[in-house]
Amino acid sequence: MARVRPSSVRRLPPELREMIAALRDQGRTIDEILAKLQEMDAGISRSALGRHVKQLASIGAELRRSREIAETLVRSYGEAPESRTARLNIELMHGLISKMLISEEGQVIALDPKEAMFAAAAMQKLAQAAKQDADREKLIRQEFVRKLEEKLAEAEEEVAEKGVKDPAEVLRRIREDVYGIFS
């Protein structure tokens, strides 16, 4: 991958970069942050700080987008923790690969053939992981439907044999046996 020289802000000690992020989170302007850095003799230009702040905002927006996507997937496909984790990991990996291909300055990074092959393989594995997750979800739903049909057949059989004495009792048993809801 083409080497990109770290920006002057990236070369600052981690505690100063964290301070920049914290001041920005507090709503401070670029000029206010720059004044604080000048007090500390950081030697950062306004344009370098502006690019860094813009990048922080872009990363924040990307994280919010990934979180929104993951939350939408969870709402769409259920609350199973392993499913939610798998979907979130897939989305995060897509984001990371995309970020690897773009420099700090927002330019596309040229890959040599070997690097392009690795990036393509990573994307293929993510697609496979998404398919496996969807297949697992489908099996879970099929098993649920099978169990529901089985319990309904048992309830119908019981009602046919004994007559409907207490429909509320039949519904209570279905809730307990199928849904795991105990009253």
C-alpha positions in Angstrom: 0.0 0.0 0.0 1.3 3.5 -0.7 2.8 5.1 2.3 1.1 8.3 3.4 3.1 10.6 5.7 1.2 11.1 9.0 -0.3 14.6 9.4 1.2 17.0 11.9 -1.8 16.4 14.2 -1.3 12.6 14.0 2.3 13.1 15.1 1.2 14.8 18.3 1.2 12.8 21.5 -2.0 10.7 22.1 -3.0 12.9 25.1 -3.0 16.0 22.9 -5.1 14.3 20.2 -7.5 13.1 22.9 -7.7 16.7 24.2 -8.5 17.9 20.7 -11.4 15.3 20.4 -12.6 16.2 23.9 -12.6 20.0 23.2 -14.5 19.3 19.9 -17.0 17.2 21.8 -17.6 20.1 24.1 -18.5 22.2 21.1 -15.3 24.2 20.9 -14.4 25.9 17.6 -11.3 25.2 15.6 -9.9 28.6 16.6 -10.5 27.9 20.3 -8.8 24.5 20.0 -5.9 26.1 18.0 -5.4 28.7 20.8 -5.2 26.0 23.4 -2.7 24.1 21.3 -0.6 27.3 20.8 -0.5 27.8 24.5 1.0 24.3 24.7 3.5 25.0 21.9 2.1 22.2 19.7 3.0 23.9 16.5 -0.1 22.9 14.5 -1.4 25.0 11.6 -5.1 26.0 11.5 -5.5 24.0 8.2 -4.0 20.8 9.7 -6.3 21.1 12.7 -9.3 21.8 10.4 -8.5 18.7 8.3 -8.2 16.6 11.5 -11.5 17.9 13.0 -13.2 17.2 9.6 -11.8 13.7 9.8 -13.0 13.3 13.4 -16.5 14.4 12.2 -16.4 11.9 9.3 -15.3 9.0 11.6 -18.1 9.9 14.0 -20.7 10.0 11.2 -19.4 6.6 9.9 -19.7 5.1 13.4 -23.2 6.5 13.8 -24.2 5.1 10.4 -22.8 1.7 11.3 -24.6 1.7 14.6 -27.9 2.7 12.9 -27.4 -0.1 10.3 -26.8 -2.6 13.1 -29.8 -1.4 15.1 -32.0 -1.6 11.9 -30.8 -5.1 11.3 -31.6 -6.1 14.9 -35.1 -4.6 14.6 -35.6 -6.4 11.3 -34.3 -9.8 12.2 -34.8 -10.2 16.0 -32.9 -9.7 19.2 -30.9 -12.9 19.3 -27.5 -11.8 20.7 -25.3 -14.0 18.5 -27.2 -12.8 15.4 -26.9 -9.1 16.5 -23.1 -9.5 17.2 -22.5 -11.3 13.8 -24.3 -8.5 11.9 -22.6 -5.8 13.8 -19.2 -7.4 13.1 -19.9 -7.7 9.4 -20.9 -4.0 9.2 -17.9 -2.9 11.2 -15.5 -4.9 9.0 -17.0 -3.4 5.9 -16.4 0.0 7.4 -12.8 -0.8 8.3 -12.0 -2.1 4.9 -13.4 1.0 3.3 -11.4 3.2 5.7 -8.2 1.3 4.7 -8.7 2.3 1.1 -8.9 6.0 1.8 -6.1 8.2 3.2 -6.4 10.8 5.9 -6.8 13.4 3.3 -9.7 11.6 1.7 -7.8 10.3 -1.3 -8.2 6.7 -2.6 -5.1 4.7 -1.8 -3.7 2.7 -4.7 -3.2 -1.0 -3.9 -0.6 -3.3 -5.5 -2.0 -6.6 -6.9 -1.3 -8.6 -3.7 -3.0 -6.0 -1.5 -6.0 -5.9 -3.9 -6.2 -9.7 -3.7 -6.3 -9.5 0.2 -9.0 -6.8 0.2 -11.1 -8.8 -2.3 -10.7 -12.0 -0.2 -11.7 -10.1 2.9 -14.8 -8.7 1.2 -15.7 -12.2 -0.1 -15.3 -13.7 3.5 -17.6 -10.9 4.8 -20.2 -11.9 2.1 -19.9 -15.5 3.1 -20.3 -14.6 6.8 -23.5 -12.6 6.0 -24.9 -15.6 4.0 -24.1 -18.0 6.9 -25.8 -15.6 9.3 -28.8 -15.5 7.1 -28.9 -19.3 6.7 -28.6 -19.7 10.5 -31.5 -17.2 11.0 -33.6 -19.1 8.5 -33.0 -22.4 10.3 -33.9 -20.8 13.7 -37.2 -19.5 12.2 -37.9 -22.9 10.6 -37.4 -24.7 13.9 -39.7 -22.2 15.6 -42.4 -22.7 13.0 -42.0 -26.5 13.4 -42.3 -26.3 17.1 -45.3 -24.0 16.9 -47.1 -26.4 14.4 -46.3 -29.3 16.7 -47.7 -27.6 19.8 -50.8 -26.4 17.8 -51.4 -30.0 16.6 -51.1 -31.3 20.1 -53.6 -28.6 21.3 -56.0 -29.4 18.5 -55.8 -33.1 19.3 -56.4 -32.5 23.0 -59.4 -30.2 22.2 -60.8 -32.8 19.8 -60.5 -35.6 22.3 -61.7 -33.7 25.4 -63.8 -30.9 23.8 -63.1 -27.3 24.4 -63.5 -27.0 28.2 -61.2 -24.0 28.8 -59.8 -22.2 25.7 -57.8 -19.9 28.0 -56.0 -23.0 29.4 -55.1 -24.1 25.8 -53.7 -20.7 25.0 -51.8 -20.5 28.3 -50.1 -23.9 27.5 -49.2 -22.7 23.9 -47.7 -19.5 25.4 -45.6 -21.5 27.8 -44.6 -24.4 25.5 -43.9 -22.3 22.3 -43.0 -18.8 23.5 -41.7 -19.6 26.9 -44.0 -17.1 28.5 -45.1 -18.2 32.0 -48.0 -16.5 33.7 
